[in-house]
């Protein structure tokens, strides 16, 4: 049940999505990845992908134009 | 209830609109643009004018260039940012984007992450600018307005933009993402 952070601040599409996909491969089932982003279109495509794979996703707006996406590896 | 917290404010200004909403608005606005200005929406041809105006400021004569032999382009040489339709449109894009991000409280000045990111962005920008000129338009002028006006060149552009995006993302992953 470990928690990991992925710093994608300052990165534009498609970099946050590709980095998230790679990082999720390394996680064990039950682990959570927190992706830090400040690119509004990554706020759309990263959760979209994670939900399609079947992971639990939550988005939190932490500051103006800054978000944290919580992705739990469920399988 | 405070305006910022109203669900309608969130829906209109904060959340991303659906692709359908965007598509219908773009189609309507581009039709209006053709009706008013006589030309479909374009972005990058104007950049060539901006470049020419800057060169003219320094005394360079660009009127002999092949590009400025076309009547529409040679006319632009005597115009300014305020009298050239394309310039006003481009300024509208910048001001509109700023307004949208401010209304959504999402304005943020982003940091450069690494010199690699800088090189990738500069290289990408130069290639896109050059490509847009030799293709007679960018993804707005050649692709969006081209296909909407039933021109074959829009479809040819579509095939190659997908090829280019595919190669570009391979290069990005291989050389610029570590």
gemmi code that builds the backbone of each chain (N, CA, C; Angstrom):
import gemmi

chains = {
    "A": [
        ("UNK", (0.831, -1.195, 0.000), (0.000, 0.000, 0.000), (0.868, 1.250, 0.000)),
        ("UNK", (1.934, 1.224, -0.766), (2.853, 2.357, -0.768), (2.263, 3.514, -1.581)),
        ("UNK", (2.810, 4.716, -1.335), (2.355, 5.898, -2.052), (3.547, 6.507, -2.785)),
        ("UNK", (3.395, 6.778, -4.048), (4.481, 7.369, -4.830), (4.045, 8.711, -5.396)),
        ("UNK", (5.039, 9.569, -5.653), (4.734, 10.868, -6.273), (5.441, 10.970, -7.606)),
        ("UNK", (4.778, 11.581, -8.574), (5.384, 11.774, -9.882), (5.279, 13.263, -10.220)),
        ("UNK", (6.430, 13.913, -10.328), (6.451, 15.348, -10.586), (6.374, 15.618, -12.091)),
        ("UNK", (5.225, 16.079, -12.549), (5.075, 16.421, -13.967), (4.817, 17.913, -14.128)),
        ("UNK", (5.191, 18.720, -13.123), (4.970, 20.164, -13.210), (5.825, 20.732, -14.341)),
        ("UNK", (5.233, 21.578, -15.152), (5.970, 22.180, -16.258), (6.019, 21.316, -17.504)),
        ("UNK", (5.415, 20.146, -17.464), (5.439, 19.256, -18.630), (4.129, 19.370, -19.404)),
        ("UNK", (4.244, 19.408, -20.721), (3.057, 19.498, -21.568), (2.724, 18.133, -22.159)),
        ("UNK", (1.524, 18.017, -22.696), (1.095, 16.779, -23.341), (2.054, 16.425, -24.485)),
        ("UNK", (2.295, 15.150, -24.697), (1.750, 13.982, -24.000), (2.647, 13.470, -22.878)),
        ("UNK", (3.632, 14.270, -22.442), (4.623, 13.777, -21.481), (4.003, 13.282, -20.153)),
        ("UNK", (3.088, 14.044, -19.504), (2.539, 13.536, -18.249), (1.865, 12.167, -18.393)),
        ("UNK", (1.131, 11.982, -19.492), (0.431, 10.708, -19.696), (1.430, 9.562, -19.879)),
        ("UNK", (2.452, 9.763, -20.702), (3.429, 8.696, -20.953), (4.189, 8.357, -19.665)),
        ("UNK", (4.581, 9.393, -18.911), (5.294, 9.156, -17.654), (4.421, 8.397, -16.652)),
        ("UNK", (3.133, 8.768, -16.602), (2.208, 8.097, -15.687), (2.047, 6.629, -16.070)),
        ("UNK", (1.891, 6.370, -17.366), (1.717, 4.992, -17.825), (2.933, 4.146, -17.459)),
        ("UNK", (4.141, 4.711, -17.649), (5.366, 3.966, -17.334), (5.469, 3.688, -15.840)),
        ("UNK", (5.147, 4.722, -15.039), (5.274, 4.601, -13.583), (4.269, 3.592, -13.039)),
        ("UNK", (3.059, 3.579, -13.585), (2.024, 2.671, -13.087), (2.419, 1.208, -13.288)),
        ("UNK", (3.205, 0.954, -14.333), (3.666, -0.413, -14.582), (4.517, -0.936, -13.428)),
        ("UNK", (5.303, -0.019, -12.812), (6.218, -0.435, -11.734), (5.510, -0.628, -10.398)),
        ("UNK", (4.307, -0.047, -10.245), (3.610, -0.126, -8.971), (2.993, -1.512, -8.742)),
        ("UNK", (2.828, -1.843, -7.443), (2.155, -3.096, -7.109), (0.674, -2.812, -6.903)),
        ("UNK", (-0.147, -3.863, -7.000), (-1.581, -3.706, -6.782), (-1.812, -3.180, -5.364)),
        ("UNK", (-2.633, -2.141, -5.249), (-2.904, -1.532, -3.945), (-2.126, -0.250, -3.726)),
        ("UNK", (-1.052, -0.055, -4.494), (-0.264, 1.173, -4.378), (-1.013, 2.357, -4.998)),
        ("UNK", (-0.616, 3.554, -4.554), (-1.222, 4.764, -5.113), (-0.144, 5.660, -5.695)),
        ("UNK", (-0.450, 6.236, -6.846), (0.467, 7.191, -7.473), (-0.187, 8.570, -7.466)),
        ("UNK", (0.574, 9.571, -7.004), (0.063, 10.938, -7.039), (0.819, 11.687, -8.129)),
        ("UNK", (0.115, 12.051, -9.188), (0.744, 12.760, -10.307), (0.506, 14.257, -10.126)),
        ("UNK", (1.602, 15.009, -10.048), (1.475, 16.468, -9.908), (1.549, 17.097, -11.295)),
        ("UNK", (0.497, 17.833, -11.679), (0.466, 18.440, -13.017), (0.065, 19.915, -12.952)),
        ("UNK", (0.490, 20.687, -13.962), (0.004, 22.067, -14.088), (-0.359, 22.356, -15.547)),
        ("UNK", (-0.823, 21.318, -16.221), (-1.174, 21.434, -17.628), (-2.599, 20.942, -17.739)),
        ("UNK", (-3.535, 21.853, -18.067), (-4.948, 21.498, -17.923), (-5.367, 20.346, -18.833)),
        ("UNK", (-4.683, 20.144, -19.979), (-5.149, 19.041, -20.828), (-4.683, 17.694, -20.289)),
        ("UNK", (-3.632, 17.697, -19.444), (-3.225, 16.452, -18.786), (-4.250, 16.076, -17.716)),
        ("UNK", (-4.998, 17.081, -17.239), (-6.023, 16.815, -16.248), (-7.167, 16.044, -16.891)),
        ("UNK", (-7.235, 16.106, -18.227), (-8.273, 15.375, -18.945), (-7.751, 13.994, -19.381)),
        ("UNK", (-6.570, 13.967, -20.044), (-6.173, 12.685, -20.633), (-5.585, 11.678, -19.637)),
        ("UNK", (-4.951, 12.155, -18.553), (-4.405, 11.199, -17.579), (-5.542, 10.462, -16.842)),
        ("UNK", (-6.523, 11.181, -16.240), (-7.628, 10.458, -15.599), (-8.434, 9.617, -16.591)),
        ("UNK", (-8.593, 10.125, -17.821), (-9.355, 9.383, -18.832), (-8.732, 8.011, -19.080)),
        ("UNK", (-7.391, 8.019, -19.238), (-6.681, 6.769, -19.481), (-6.798, 5.840, -18.268)),
        ("UNK", (-6.554, 6.399, -17.056), (-6.539, 5.572, -15.845), (-7.903, 4.934, -15.587)),
        ("UNK", (-8.966, 5.694, -15.853), (-10.312, 5.148, -15.648), (-10.609, 4.060, -16.662)),
        ("UNK", (-10.099, 4.242, -17.883), (-10.343, 3.244, -18.926), (-9.666, 1.918, -18.566)),
        ("UNK", (-8.459, 2.022, -17.957), (-7.756, 0.812, -17.535), (-8.472, 0.166, -16.347)),
        ("UNK", (-9.250, 0.958, -15.617), (-10.005, 0.423, -14.491), (-9.452, 0.802, -13.124)),
        ("UNK", (-8.537, 1.773, -13.066), (-7.990, 2.215, -11.787), (-8.936, 3.220, -11.131)),
        ("UNK", (-8.793, 3.370, -9.806), (-9.554, 4.402, -9.106), (-8.827, 5.735, -9.246)),
        ("UNK", (-9.571, 6.769, -9.609), (-8.950, 8.072, -9.864), (-9.643, 9.175, -9.071)),
        ("UNK", (-8.841, 10.066, -8.500), (-9.398, 11.257, -7.882), (-8.523, 12.446, -8.235)),
        ("UNK", (-9.165, 13.587, -8.499), (-8.405, 14.790, -8.862), (-8.588, 15.842, -7.778)),
        ("UNK", (-7.488, 16.459, -7.378), (-7.591, 17.535, -6.408), (-6.908, 18.767, -6.967)),
        ("UNK", (-7.615, 19.908, -6.874), (-7.022, 21.175, -7.323), (-6.256, 21.730, -6.132)),
        ("UNK", (-4.921, 21.747, -6.223), (-4.148, 22.151, -5.054), (-3.797, 23.635, -5.055)),
        ("UNK", (-3.795, 24.257, -6.251), (-3.481, 25.676, -6.340), (-4.028, 26.178, -7.678)),
        ("UNK", (-3.889, 27.483, -7.964), (-4.327, 27.998, -9.261), (-3.549, 27.295, -10.364)),
        ("UNK", (-4.253, 26.546, -11.200), (-3.599, 25.872, -12.313), (-2.683, 24.739, -11.909)),
        ("UNK", (-2.927, 24.164, -10.743), (-2.093, 23.039, -10.300), (-2.979, 21.946, -9.715)),
        ("UNK", (-2.731, 20.721, -10.157), (-3.581, 19.624, -9.693), (-2.755, 18.414, -9.249)),
        ("UNK", (-3.390, 17.593, -8.407), (-2.814, 16.286, -8.063), (-3.826, 15.224, -8.455)),
        ("UNK", (-3.350, 14.267, -9.236), (-4.229, 13.176, -9.636), (-3.839, 11.942, -8.832)),
        ("UNK", (-4.774, 11.420, -8.061), (-4.529, 10.211, -7.272), (-4.991, 9.012, -8.079)),
        ("UNK", (-4.067, 8.100, -8.332), (-4.439, 6.900, -9.076), (-4.102, 5.672, -8.237)),
        ("UNK", (-5.115, 4.882, -7.938), (-4.882, 3.663, -7.163), (-4.845, 2.470, -8.112)),
        ("UNK", (-3.753, 1.713, -8.020), (-3.637, 0.525, -8.881), (-4.500, -0.570, -8.289)),
        ("UNK", (-5.617, -0.859, -8.941), (-6.580, -1.795, -8.370), (-6.416, -3.204, -8.894)),
        ("UNK", (-5.620, -3.336, -9.954), (-5.460, -4.695, -10.494), (-4.138, -4.839, -11.220)),
    ],
    "B": [
        ("UNK", (-25.957, 32.994, -2.849), (-24.808, 32.131, -3.206), (-23.795, 32.909, -4.044)),
        ("UNK", (-22.568, 32.673, -3.761), (-21.514, 33.379, -4.446), (-21.287, 32.816, -5.857)),
        ("UNK", (-21.046, 33.733, -6.767), (-20.981, 33.384, -8.198), (-19.941, 32.312, -8.512)),
        ("UNK", (-18.755, 32.467, -7.904), (-17.653, 31.552, -8.187), (-18.023, 30.112, -7.800)),
        ("UNK", (-18.850, 29.966, -6.750), (-19.185, 28.618, -6.290), (-20.421, 28.038, -6.958)),
        ("UNK", (-21.058, 28.820, -7.837), (-22.264, 28.299, -8.462), (-21.886, 27.185, -9.453)),
        ("UNK", (-22.719, 26.151, -9.519), (-22.393, 25.024, -10.411), (-22.321, 25.451, -11.875)),
        ("UNK", (-23.082, 26.493, -12.243), (-23.054, 26.945, -13.640), (-21.734, 27.606, -13.991)),
        ("UNK", (-21.216, 28.380, -13.024), (-19.917, 29.026, -13.250), (-18.856, 27.959, -13.472)),
        ("UNK", (-18.899, 26.914, -12.642), (-17.933, 25.816, -12.747), (-18.065, 25.131, -14.102)),
        ("UNK", (-19.318, 24.907, -14.513), (-19.540, 24.197, -15.775), (-19.053, 24.987, -16.981)),
        ("UNK", (-19.315, 26.302, -16.946), (-18.981, 27.116, -18.126), (-17.517, 27.543, -18.141)),
        ("UNK", (-16.994, 27.978, -16.999), (-15.658, 28.573, -17.005), (-14.536, 27.665, -16.517)),
        ("UNK", (-14.866, 26.688, -15.676), (-13.790, 25.885, -15.086), (-13.593, 24.532, -15.761)),
        ("UNK", (-14.676, 23.817, -15.953), (-14.547, 22.481, -16.540), (-14.306, 22.575, -18.045)),
        ("UNK", (-13.610, 21.571, -18.579), (-13.389, 21.531, -20.024), (-14.716, 21.253, -20.720)),
        ("UNK", (-14.971, 21.945, -21.821), (-16.188, 21.687, -22.581), (-16.042, 20.367, -23.329)),
        ("UNK", (-17.166, 19.784, -23.686), (-17.115, 18.518, -24.425), (-16.613, 18.794, -25.848)),
        ("UNK", (-16.119, 17.750, -26.509), (-15.662, 17.902, -27.893), (-16.803, 18.385, -28.788)),
        ("UNK", (-18.032, 17.909, -28.492), (-19.189, 18.317, -29.289), (-19.427, 19.816, -29.197)),
        ("UNK", (-19.414, 20.332, -27.959), (-19.644, 21.766, -27.770), (-18.591, 22.555, -28.541)),
        ("UNK", (-17.334, 22.137, -28.392), (-16.237, 22.821, -29.065), (-16.387, 22.766, -30.573)),
        ("UNK", (-16.737, 21.584, -31.099), (-16.836, 21.405, -32.546), (-17.933, 22.290, -33.138)),
        ("UNK", (-19.077, 22.319, -32.463), (-20.197, 23.118, -32.982), (-19.852, 24.609, -32.939)),
        ("UNK", (-19.239, 25.049, -31.846), (-18.855, 26.459, -31.742), (-17.825, 26.837, -32.805)),
        ("UNK", (-16.811, 25.971, -32.982), (-15.779, 26.256, -33.982), (-16.374, 26.347, -35.383)),
        ("UNK", (-17.287, 25.402, -35.700), (-17.899, 25.396, -37.030), (-18.718, 26.665, -37.240)),
        ("UNK", (-19.494, 27.042, -36.225), (-20.334, 28.240, -36.338), (-19.474, 29.488, -36.506)),
        ("UNK", (-18.438, 29.603, -35.663), (-17.593, 30.799, -35.718), (-16.810, 30.878, -37.025)),
        ("UNK", (-16.342, 29.715, -37.523), (-15.588, 29.750, -38.772), (-16.497, 30.136, -39.944)),
        ("UNK", (-17.755, 29.665, -39.892), (-18.714, 30.059, -40.931), (-18.931, 31.573, -40.881)),
        ("UNK", (-19.070, 32.107, -39.675), (-19.247, 33.553, -39.515), (-18.021, 34.300, -40.039)),
        ("UNK", (-16.850, 33.728, -39.794), (-15.600, 34.360, -40.225), (-15.535, 34.435, -41.757)),
        ("UNK", (-15.948, 33.336, -42.423), (-15.962, 33.333, -43.895), (-16.953, 34.383, -44.396)),
        ("UNK", (-18.123, 34.453, -43.739), (-19.154, 35.406, -44.166), (-18.665, 36.848, -44.014)),
        ("UNK", (-17.938, 37.124, -42.928), (-17.529, 38.515, -42.661), (-16.256, 38.900, -43.418)),
        ("UNK", (-15.224, 38.018, -43.340), (-13.929, 38.430, -43.890), (-13.662, 37.836, -45.278)),
        ("UNK", (-14.492, 36.890, -45.705), (-14.300, 36.300, -47.021), (-13.263, 35.193, -47.052)),
        ("UNK", (-12.642, 34.926, -45.876), (-11.622, 33.872, -45.827), (-11.870, 32.983, -44.617)),
        ("UNK", (-11.479, 31.710, -44.726), (-11.587, 30.822, -43.583), (-10.561, 31.223, -42.529)),
        ("UNK", (-10.735, 30.686, -41.334), (-9.828, 30.995, -40.223), (-8.435, 30.444, -40.523)),
        ("UNK", (-7.427, 31.260, -40.270), (-6.037, 30.821, -40.406), (-5.207, 31.532, -39.349)),
        ("UNK", (-4.041, 31.005, -39.057), (-3.215, 31.601, -38.006), (-1.827, 31.983, -38.495)),
        ("UNK", (-1.152, 31.039, -39.174), (0.287, 31.219, -39.371), (0.684, 32.102, -40.540)),
        ("UNK", (-0.198, 32.297, -41.529), (0.160, 33.203, -42.628), (0.481, 34.578, -42.041)),
        ("UNK", (-0.301, 34.939, -41.014), (-0.099, 36.225, -40.350), (1.289, 36.322, -39.719)),
        ("UNK", (1.812, 35.194, -39.229), (3.157, 35.227, -38.632), (4.201, 35.675, -39.654)),
        ("UNK", (3.989, 35.252, -40.925), (4.913, 35.661, -41.977), (4.831, 37.177, -42.170)),
        ("UNK", (3.607, 37.727, -42.057), (3.452, 39.183, -42.167), (4.175, 39.868, -41.005)),
        ("UNK", (3.986, 39.328, -39.787), (4.625, 39.934, -38.611), (6.137, 39.964, -38.796)),
        ("UNK", (6.661, 38.832, -39.297), (8.099, 38.758, -39.543), (8.534, 39.792, -40.567)),
        ("UNK", (7.716, 39.955, -41.630), (8.051, 40.908, -42.690), (8.009, 42.341, -42.151)),
        ("UNK", (7.004, 42.643, -41.317), (6.905, 43.997, -40.750), (8.128, 44.301, -39.890)),
        ("UNK", (8.570, 43.319, -39.107), (9.751, 43.531, -38.260), (10.976, 43.791, -39.138)),
        ("UNK", (11.107, 42.996, -40.218), (12.239, 43.203, -41.135), (12.165, 44.590, -41.773)),
        ("UNK", (10.945, 45.010, -42.131), (10.771, 46.337, -42.750), (11.178, 47.459, -41.787)),
        ("UNK", (10.904, 47.228, -40.488), (11.306, 48.206, -39.466), (12.801, 48.456, -39.518)),
        ("UNK", (13.540, 47.387, -39.824), (15.001, 47.500, -39.882), (15.489, 47.852, -41.293)),
        ("UNK", (14.530, 48.238, -42.143), (14.907, 48.732, -43.456), (15.057, 47.677, -44.542)),
        ("UNK", (14.724, 46.412, -44.221), (14.850, 45.371, -45.243), (13.694, 45.475, -46.241)),
        ("UNK", (13.966, 45.138, -47.486), (12.915, 45.162, -48.497), (12.528, 43.728, -48.842)),
        ("UNK", (11.308, 43.350, -48.444), (10.882, 41.964, -48.679), (9.898, 41.872, -49.845)),
        ("UNK", (9.577, 43.000, -50.458), (8.528, 42.997, -51.487), (8.915, 42.180, -52.724)),
        ("UNK", (10.224, 41.879, -52.864), (10.643, 41.079, -54.011), (10.534, 39.582, -53.764)),
        ("UNK", (10.258, 39.192, -52.510), (10.188, 37.767, -52.186), (9.011, 37.120, -52.884)),
        ("UNK", (9.209, 35.861, -53.246), (8.192, 35.096, -53.945), (6.841, 35.142, -53.226)),
        ("UNK", (6.893, 34.960, -51.911), (5.686, 34.919, -51.073), (4.859, 36.192, -51.229)),
        ("UNK", (5.548, 37.331, -51.387), (4.835, 38.607, -51.446), (4.441, 39.014, -52.873)),
        ("UNK", (4.605, 38.074, -53.820), (4.113, 38.333, -55.172), (2.619, 38.070, -55.250)),
        ("UNK", (2.115, 37.211, -54.320), (0.676, 36.963, -54.272), (-0.012, 38.246, -53.810)),
        ("UNK", (-1.138, 38.568, -54.437), (-1.766, 39.859, -54.166), (-2.155, 40.028, -52.692)),
        ("UNK", (-2.762, 38.943, -52.122), (-3.217, 39.040, -50.729), (-2.040, 39.322, -49.801)),
        ("UNK", (-0.871, 38.708, -50.115), (0.292, 38.882, -49.251), (0.952, 40.247, -49.439)),
        ("UNK", (0.989, 40.727, -50.689), (1.649, 42.011, -50.920), (0.828, 43.145, -50.305)),
        ("UNK", (-0.489, 42.949, -50.258), (-1.361, 43.952, -49.640), (-1.035, 44.099, -48.149)),
        ("UNK", (-0.704, 42.946, -47.520), (-0.447, 42.946, -46.078), (0.792, 43.756, -45.718)),
        ("UNK", (1.715, 43.897, -46.662), (2.960, 44.629, -46.369), (2.688, 46.070, -45.980)),
        ("UNK", (1.604, 46.653, -46.502), (1.287, 48.035, -46.179), (0.369, 48.185, -44.974)),
        ("UNK", (-0.016, 47.027, -44.381), (-0.940, 47.091, -43.245), (-0.195, 47.067, -41.917)),
        ("UNK", (-0.970, 47.168, -40.815), (-0.359, 47.066, -39.486), (-1.148, 46.054, -38.666)),
        ("UNK", (-0.687, 45.812, -37.448), (-1.346, 44.860, -36.556), (-2.825, 45.207, -36.373)),
        ("UNK", (-3.140, 46.523, -36.452), (-4.516, 46.934, -36.172), (-5.411, 46.914, -37.407)),
        ("UNK", (-4.811, 46.922, -38.611), (-5.647, 46.951, -39.808), (-5.663, 45.607, -40.528)),
        ("UNK", (-4.802, 44.687, -40.124), (-4.738, 43.373, -40.764), (-5.641, 42.387, -40.021)),
        ("UNK", (-6.621, 41.822, -40.768), (-7.623, 40.945, -40.134), (-6.981, 39.796, -39.368)),
        ("UNK", (-6.017, 39.126, -40.006), (-5.382, 37.971, -39.370), (-4.690, 38.353, -38.074)),
        ("UNK", (-4.076, 39.529, -38.029), (-3.391, 39.970, -36.812), (-4.380, 40.165, -35.677)),
        ("UNK", (-5.518, 40.806, -36.010), (-6.538, 41.036, -34.985), (-7.050, 39.691, -34.471)),
        ("UNK", (-7.224, 38.715, -35.384), (-7.678, 37.373, -34.977), (-6.676, 36.721, -34.029)),
        ("UNK", (-5.388, 36.823, -34.377), (-4.366, 36.185, -33.537), (-4.268, 36.827, -32.156)),
        ("UNK", (-4.382, 38.158, -32.118), (-4.367, 38.834, -30.819), (-5.590, 38.392, -30.017)),
        ("UNK", (-6.713, 38.199, -30.728), (-7.929, 37.704, -30.088), (-7.718, 36.342, -29.440)),
        ("UNK", (-6.960, 35.474, -30.106), (-6.690, 34.138, -29.548), (-5.915, 34.275, -28.237)),
        ("UNK", (-4.887, 35.136, -28.261), (-4.033, 35.282, -27.077), (-4.817, 35.897, -25.917)),
        ("UNK", (-5.550, 36.985, -26.221), (-6.329, 37.648, -25.173), (-7.437, 36.713, -24.670)),
        ("UNK", (-8.072, 35.994, -25.590), (-9.144, 35.069, -25.213), (-8.641, 33.944, -24.327)),
        ("UNK", (-7.468, 33.408, -24.662), (-6.903, 32.322, -23.860), (-6.558, 32.828, -22.460)),
        ("UNK", (-6.014, 34.042, -22.392), (-5.677, 34.631, -21.090), (-6.938, 34.828, -20.258)),
        ("UNK", (-7.974, 35.351, -20.908), (-9.238, 35.590, -20.216), (-9.820, 34.272, -19.694)),
        ("UNK", (-9.774, 33.235, -20.531), (-10.345, 31.940, -20.144), (-9.612, 31.365, -18.934)),
        ("UNK", (-8.280, 31.473, -18.943), (-7.527, 30.879, -17.836), (-7.712, 31.699, -16.561)),
        ("UNK", (-7.899, 33.024, -16.705), (-8.142, 33.855, -15.523), (-9.529, 33.579, -14.945)),
        ("UNK", (-10.538, 33.438, -15.818), (-11.902, 33.166, -15.345), (-11.983, 31.824, -14.628)),
        ("UNK", (-11.121, 30.877, -15.051), (-11.130, 29.554, -14.424), (-10.191, 29.509, -13.217)),
        ("UNK", (-9.542, 30.626, -12.879), (-8.488, 30.696, -11.845), (-7.437, 29.625, -12.077)),
        ("UNK", (-6.972, 29.513, -13.298), (-5.958, 28.495, -13.588), (-4.698, 29.116, -14.163)),
        ("UNK", (-4.544, 30.434, -13.994), (-3.362, 31.082, -14.549), (-2.132, 30.710, -13.722)),
        ("UNK", (-1.083, 30.314, -14.413), (0.145, 29.959, -13.718), (1.321, 30.138, -14.657)),
        ("UNK", (2.382, 30.745, -14.168), (3.593, 30.839, -14.984), (4.412, 29.592, -14.716)),
        ("UNK", (4.617, 28.814, -15.792), (5.261, 27.517, -15.592), (6.766, 27.612, -15.687)),
        ("UNK", (7.403, 26.771, -14.907), (8.872, 26.759, -14.927), (9.383, 25.884, -16.063)),
        ("UNK", (10.532, 26.274, -16.572), (11.218, 25.407, -17.526), (11.847, 24.302, -16.703)),
        ("UNK", (11.638, 23.056, -17.145), (12.113, 21.960, -16.335), (13.576, 21.647, -16.584)),
        ("UNK", (13.973, 21.695, -17.832), (15.355, 21.354, -18.143), (15.739, 22.004, -19.455)),
        ("UNK", (17.017, 22.016, -19.765), (17.447, 22.592, -21.031), (16.940, 21.748, -22.200)),
        ("UNK", (16.721, 20.448, -21.924), (16.189, 19.559, -22.962), (14.789, 19.994, -23.382)),
        ("UNK", (13.992, 20.377, -22.389), (12.637, 20.826, -22.671), (12.674, 22.093, -23.524)),
        ("UNK", (13.627, 22.963, -23.199), (13.791, 24.202, -23.946), (14.166, 23.915, -25.401)),
        ("UNK", (15.132, 23.005, -25.575), (15.574, 22.661, -26.935), (14.435, 22.019, -27.722)),
        ("UNK", (13.711, 21.107, -27.072), (12.595, 20.437, -27.755), (11.553, 21.457, -28.193)),
        ("UNK", (11.240, 22.418, -27.329), (10.221, 23.407, -27.647), (10.681, 24.320, -28.784)),
        ("UNK", (11.943, 24.764, -28.721), (12.463, 25.659, -29.750), (12.526, 24.952, -31.103)),
        ("UNK", (13.017, 23.718, -31.077), (13.128, 22.919, -32.299), (11.742, 22.648, -32.893)),
        ("UNK", (10.812, 22.272, -32.027), (9.444, 21.998, -32.457), (8.805, 23.233, -33.058)),
        ("UNK", (9.007, 24.374, -32.417), (8.428, 25.620, -32.901), (8.957, 25.995, -34.275)),
        ("UNK", (10.281, 25.865, -34.444), (10.889, 26.200, -35.732), (10.369, 25.280, -36.833)),
        ("UNK", (10.306, 23.973, -36.531), (9.835, 23.008, -37.529), (8.371, 23.262, -37.891)),
        ("UNK", (7.562, 23.575, -36.864), (6.140, 23.820, -37.127), (5.961, 25.070, -37.976)),
        ("UNK", (6.738, 26.119, -37.653), (6.628, 27.357, -38.413), (7.040, 27.159, -39.856)),
        ("UNK", (8.153, 26.464, -40.047), (8.641, 26.202, -41.400), (7.651, 25.318, -42.161)),
        ("UNK", (7.189, 24.264, -41.486), (6.232, 23.341, -42.106), (4.946, 24.045, -42.512)),
        ("UNK", (4.473, 24.921, -41.633), (3.215, 25.621, -41.921), (3.351, 26.485, -43.171)),
        ("UNK", (4.539, 27.067, -43.373), (4.726, 27.914, -44.552), (4.778, 27.082, -45.831)),
        ("UNK", (5.547, 25.976, -45.824), (5.636, 25.216, -47.076), (4.362, 24.414, -47.348)),
        ("UNK", (3.524, 24.201, -46.312), (2.252, 23.493, -46.522), (1.118, 24.483, -46.799)),
        ("UNK", (1.416, 25.768, -46.901), (0.416, 26.829, -47.089), (-0.625, 26.835, -45.978)),
        ("UNK", (-0.172, 26.654, -44.736), (-1.100, 26.763, -43.620), (-0.743, 25.817, -42.499)),
        ("UNK", (-1.350, 26.052, -41.350), (-1.085, 25.211, -40.181), (-2.278, 24.298, -39.967)),
        ("UNK", (-2.427, 23.769, -38.761), (-3.573, 22.879, -38.517), (-4.897, 23.642, -38.480)),
        ("UNK", (-4.834, 24.970, -38.455), (-6.083, 25.731, -38.564), (-6.344, 26.065, -40.041)),
        ("UNK", (-5.446, 26.801, -40.659), (-5.665, 27.263, -42.033), (-5.747, 26.129, -43.043)),
        ("UNK", (-4.812, 25.158, -42.942), (-4.773, 24.100, -43.950), (-5.680, 22.931, -43.587)),
        ("UNK", (-5.710, 22.550, -42.314), (-6.463, 21.363, -41.886), (-7.935, 21.707, -41.621)),
        ("UNK", (-8.149, 22.542, -40.626), (-9.512, 22.859, -40.176), (-10.320, 23.601, -41.248)),
        ("UNK", (-9.756, 24.710, -41.749), (-10.488, 25.468, -42.771), (-10.444, 24.756, -44.116)),
        ("UNK", (-9.352, 24.019, -44.379), (-9.209, 23.305, -45.649), (-10.271, 22.236, -45.803)),
        ("UNK", (-10.411, 21.381, -44.796), (-11.398, 20.301, -44.874), (-12.820, 20.878, -44.861)),
        ("UNK", (-13.025, 21.917, -44.046), (-14.363, 22.513, -43.964), (-14.784, 23.119, -45.298)),
        ("UNK", (-13.801, 23.553, -46.110), (-14.184, 24.128, -47.400), (-14.067, 23.109, -48.533)),
        ("UNK", (-14.032, 21.813, -48.147), (-14.027, 20.702, -49.113), (-12.822, 20.718, -50.047)),
        ("UNK", (-11.692, 21.206, -49.546), (-10.503, 21.230, -50.379), (-9.687, 19.960, -50.143)),
        ("UNK", (-9.148, 19.383, -51.210), (-8.364, 18.146, -51.081), (-7.125, 18.386, -50.207)),
        ("UNK", (-6.568, 19.598, -50.289), (-5.318, 19.819, -49.567), (-5.478, 19.654, -48.059)),
        ("UNK", (-6.706, 19.873, -47.564), (-6.969, 19.654, -46.140), (-6.802, 18.190, -45.766)),
        ("UNK", (-7.269, 17.302, -46.641), (-7.179, 15.851, -46.385), (-5.743, 15.357, -46.511)),
        ("UNK", (-5.028, 15.884, -47.505), (-3.616, 15.513, -47.656), (-2.856, 15.957, -46.396)),
        ("UNK", (-3.166, 17.170, -45.953), (-2.548, 17.702, -44.740), (-2.843, 16.771, -43.552)),
        ("UNK", (-4.093, 16.293, -43.461), (-4.502, 15.432, -42.340), (-3.643, 14.176, -42.264)),
        ("UNK", (-3.424, 13.540, -43.426), (-2.625, 12.309, -43.448), (-1.217, 12.583, -42.915)),
        ("UNK", (-0.616, 13.677, -43.392), (0.762, 13.940, -43.015), (0.915, 14.515, -41.612)),
        ("UNK", (-0.121, 15.170, -41.114), (-0.026, 15.684, -39.743), (-0.037, 14.501, -38.760)),
        ("UNK", (-0.807, 13.440, -39.094), (-0.818, 12.268, -38.219), (0.527, 11.538, -38.276)),
        ("UNK", (1.073, 11.426, -39.484), (2.408, 10.836, -39.640), (3.437, 11.618, -38.834)),
        ("UNK", (3.380, 12.941, -38.979), (4.322, 13.815, -38.285), (4.178, 13.717, -36.778)),
        ("UNK", (2.939, 13.678, -36.297), (2.701, 13.586, -34.853), (3.224, 12.253, -34.317)),
        ("UNK", (3.083, 11.207, -35.115), (3.546, 9.879, -34.705), (5.079, 9.880, -34.589)),
        ("UNK", (5.743, 10.392, -35.621), (7.209, 10.462, -35.582), (7.660, 11.384, -34.449)),
        ("UNK", (6.967, 12.513, -34.325), (7.314, 13.478, -33.271), (7.223, 12.888, -31.886)),
        ("UNK", (6.171, 12.088, -31.616), (6.052, 11.530, -30.267), (7.096, 10.452, -30.023)),
        ("UNK", (7.484, 9.739, -31.083), (8.583, 8.754, -30.930), (9.878, 9.485, -30.552)),
        ("UNK", (10.166, 10.582, -31.256), (11.380, 11.357, -30.974), (11.342, 11.917, -29.554)),
        ("UNK", (10.150, 12.390, -29.168), (9.976, 12.968, -27.837), (10.314, 11.954, -26.749)),
        ("UNK", (9.746, 10.746, -26.894), (9.970, 9.709, -25.892), (11.440, 9.279, -25.877)),
        ("UNK", (12.041, 9.214, -27.074), (13.396, 8.683, -27.199), (14.468, 9.684, -26.723)),
        ("UNK", (14.310, 10.960, -27.105), (15.398, 11.913, -26.862), (15.110, 12.983, -25.811)),
        ("UNK", (13.834, 13.291, -25.579), (13.565, 14.451, -24.736), (12.837, 14.131, -23.437)),
        ("UNK", (12.621, 12.835, -23.163), (11.847, 12.515, -21.958), (12.640, 11.626, -21.011)),
        ("UNK", (13.515, 12.226, -20.210), (14.236, 11.364, -19.273), (14.148, 11.902, -17.858)),
    ],
}
model = gemmi.Model(1)
for chain_id, residues in chains.items():
    chain = gemmi.Chain(chain_id)
    for i, (resn, *xyz) in enumerate(residues, 1):
        res = gemmi.Residue()
        res.name, res.seqid = resn, gemmi.SeqId(i, " ")
        for name, pos in zip(("N", "CA", "C"), xyz):
            atom = gemmi.Atom()
            atom.name, atom.element = name, gemmi.Element(name[0])
            atom.pos, atom.b_iso = gemmi.Position(*pos), 0.0
            res.add_atom(atom)
        chain.add_residue(res)
    model.add_chain(chain)
structure = gemmi.Structure()
structure.add_model(model)
structure.setup_entities()
